Amino acid sequence: MNNLLPLLCKKVSEVRIRQRASEVRHRLGGAGATPPARASACASAANHPHGASARALNLRPRGAALDEAHVGHIDGALGTIRHGDVAPRLGWRARWHTLVAVLGPGLIVMVGDNDAGAFGTYTQAGQNYGTALLWTLVLLIPVLYVNQEMVVRLGAVTGVGHARLILERFGRFWGAFSVIDLFVLNALTIVTEFIGVSLALSYLGFSQFWGILASAVIVMAAVSTGDFRRFERFAIFLVFASLLLVPVILMVHPPVGEIARDLLVPRLPAGGKLSEVMLLIIAIVGTTVAPWQLFFQQSYLVDKRITPRFIKYERWDLAIGIALVMVGAIAMMGFCAAIFAGKPEFGNYTDALGAAVGLEKYAGKVPAVLFALALLDASIIGAAAVSLATAYAIGDVFSLRHSLHRKPRDAKGFYAVYCGLIVLAAILVLTPGTPLGLLTNAVQTLAGVLLPSATVFLLLLANDKAVLGPWVNTCALNLFTGAIVAALVMLSVVLTASVLFPDMGEQVILGILAGGSVLAVVTAVAVLALRRGEAAPAGLPADPSLRWSWRMPPLDELPAARLTPLNRIWMIVLRAYLVVAAGLVLVRIFQLATGGA
């Protein structure tokens, strides 16, 4: 009898554990359960004397998240969505509250791309060529949306950052190659952000040394609080501060009719040297659609804990961000075209400081000060976003803890990479003799040259059914994205040719574009023929309505990625070309910077 009593108690305990586990599962699947209740139930089961039996019941389904901090409530700058909330949003008020809670990733990544380098590129286009290149911005709108929308799906469905997905699906070589590209380009980009800080402070009359030091401290402190919501509120404030450019263009009174025409009618600037115009066009592409955006938005979505349930709201977040980018870019090109038209400075661009001085000279002190403040704002948000993109990528690849929900003591490697990049950039800008002008030009142009390879990996991941399941690209989206890749490669070819042959005429450019278009069509037809008849892998939901809850399984449970020999050959050829093109671009930029032909 004495032996039966402990055995009976043990059996009763196990029954209670099973009952508690059933309650937890029910709460996890219910729309109305509150996270504190779920957390309490889970903690109670885990701390039970027979906790091993509770863990054996697998109360929580295993996910692909690499950091447990990536699972939980959505703590946005403007609202909260409780973990496990799958209740339908009925009425505009419920949808509005959900949207404002989700807002953030799209706004930050888009406005963060209107950074110091963008200020230099857009003001240069306006001062040297008027509004003639505005049409490039309109063409880039669908490119921005399609690229970043694929990133939204990848982040929400997989729960894993972009760098880790490339590593897992394409192997160590390609993963390392992409991360090294990203690290080098981002490090140079962060330097340009502090160049922007330096120029803004110089115009406003503040000490560059103390101003850059204070900016670096602010950028590091904003991220290092261990509070995701606090950082996002800081970033959202900077996002809306970018609208300081709107009153500037209103004060300048630009020619609205000319702006509208050049937005809709593509043309090359009259009298511009073709090689320099092409270099600037590719710089516009590189500053508007940058590789770091792909890595940042996917990892930031994962860190914010966005799930497939909220993808449609995140698409609106992205669309609003793109609208803000276009407003800023059009404003800068527009007011620079207006104030410098017919003036000695037209066609003789120096830098963003020169644009501010010109604004004061021809439009007054107030618009010039607003422009300088907007430049300072853009440089700070750009430095934070680009540094975060790099730290997230390093954390992904090396399986470090990488979340803004963690304090620095809990994610030392993540914050060390972030702060190290900021400190290095600040030191370089403050070091006399650093070729800052060369770095500024190189970053935007190299981003345009390297973007095709980043887009190729993005396209391959967005078609990986083991990764995205029912969220993979449609055929029409693949054709459009393929056209984007083809256009980016052709721009790179034109740039390379213009470097080798500076006097190349428009007929040659048209020939390159026509030949590239034919090749792209042939490639698209071949790919469609090869993909026809492919069967979907097992495990995908038969009911389309279940796609809102479908998540990628853990990385170690994914089947091996299928890369055909043709895929591998094209990827190797693309990489080899990009290395050559990037080298030639650097040569040409150096020639222009030193006054060469």
Stockholm file with secondary structure:
# STOCKHOLM 1.0

chainA/1-597         MNNLLPLLCKKVSEVRIRQRASEVRHRLGGAGATPPARASACASAANHPHGASARALNLRPRGAALDEAHVGHIDGALGTIRHGDVAPRLGWRARWHTLVAVLGPGLIVMVGDNDAGAFGTYTQAGQNYGTALLWTLVLLIPVLYVNQEMVVRLGAVTGVGHARLILERFGRFWGAFSVIDLFVLNALTIVTEFIGVSLALSYLGFSQFWGILASAVIVMAAVSTGDFRRFERFAIFLVFASLLLVPVILMVHPPVGEIARDLLVPRLPAGGKLSEVMLLIIAIVGTTVAPWQLFFQQSYLVDKRITPRFIKYERWDLAIGIALVMVGAIAMMGFCAAIFAGKPEFGNYTDALGAAVGLEKYAGKVPAVLFALALLDASIIGAAAVSLATAYAIGDVFSLRHSLHRKPRDAKGFYAVYCGLIVLAAILVLTPGTPLGLLTNAVQTLAGVLLPSATVFLLLLANDKAVLGPWVNTCALNLFTGAIVAALVMLSVVLTASVLFPDMGEQVILGILAGGSVLAVVTAVAVLALRRGEAAPAGLPADPSLRWSWRMPPLDELPAARLTPLNRIWMIVLRAYLVVAAGLVLVRIFQLATGGA
#=GR chainA/1-597 SS CTTHHHHHHHHHHHHHHHHHHHHHHHHHHCSSCCHHHHHHHHHHHHTSTTHHHHHHTCCSCCCCCSSGGGSSCEEETTEEECTTCCCCCCSHHHHHHHHHHHCSHHHHHHHHHSSHHHHHHHHHHHHHHTTTTTHHHHHHHHHHHHHHHHHHHHHHHHCSCHHHHHHHHHHHHHHHHHHHHHHHHHHHHHHHHHHHHHHHHHHHTCCHHHHHHHHHHHHHHHHTTSCHHHHHHHHHHHHHHGGGHHHHHHHHCCCHHHHHHHHHSCCCCTTCCHHHHHHHHHHHHHHHSCHHHHHHHHHHHHHHTCCGGGHHHHHHHHHHHHHHHHHHHHHHHHHHHHHHTTSTTTTCCCCHHHHHHHHHHHHCHHHHHHHHHHHHHHHHHHHHHHHHHHHHHHHHHTTCCCCTTSCGGGCHHHHHHHHHHHHHHHHHHHSTTCCHHHHHHHHHHHHHHHHHHHHHHHHHHHTCHHHHGGGSCCHHHHHHHHHHHHHHHHHHHHHHHHHHCTTCCHHHHHHHHHHHHHHHHHHHHHHHHHHTTCCCCTTCCSSGGGGGGCCCCCGGGSCCCCCCHHHHHHHHHHHHHHHHHHHHHHHHHHHHHTTCC
#=GC SS_cons         CTTHHHHHHHHHHHHHHHHHHHHHHHHHHCSSCCHHHHHHHHHHHHTSTTHHHHHHTCCSCCCCCSSGGGSSCEEETTEEECTTCCCCCCSHHHHHHHHHHHCSHHHHHHHHHSSHHHHHHHHHHHHHHTTTTTHHHHHHHHHHHHHHHHHHHHHHHHCSCHHHHHHHHHHHHHHHHHHHHHHHHHHHHHHHHHHHHHHHHHHHTCCHHHHHHHHHHHHHHHHTTSCHHHHHHHHHHHHHHGGGHHHHHHHHCCCHHHHHHHHHSCCCCTTCCHHHHHHHHHHHHHHHSCHHHHHHHHHHHHHHTCCGGGHHHHHHHHHHHHHHHHHHHHHHHHHHHHHHTTSTTTTCCCCHHHHHHHHHHHHCHHHHHHHHHHHHHHHHHHHHHHHHHHHHHHHHHTTCCCCTTSCGGGCHHHHHHHHHHHHHHHHHHHSTTCCHHHHHHHHHHHHHHHHHHHHHHHHHHHTCHHHHGGGSCCHHHHHHHHHHHHHHHHHHHHHHHHHHCTTCCHHHHHHHHHHHHHHHHHHHHHHHHHHTTCCCCTTCCSSGGGGGGCCCCCGGGSCCCCCCHHHHHHHHHHHHHHHHHHHHHHHHHHHHHTTCC
//
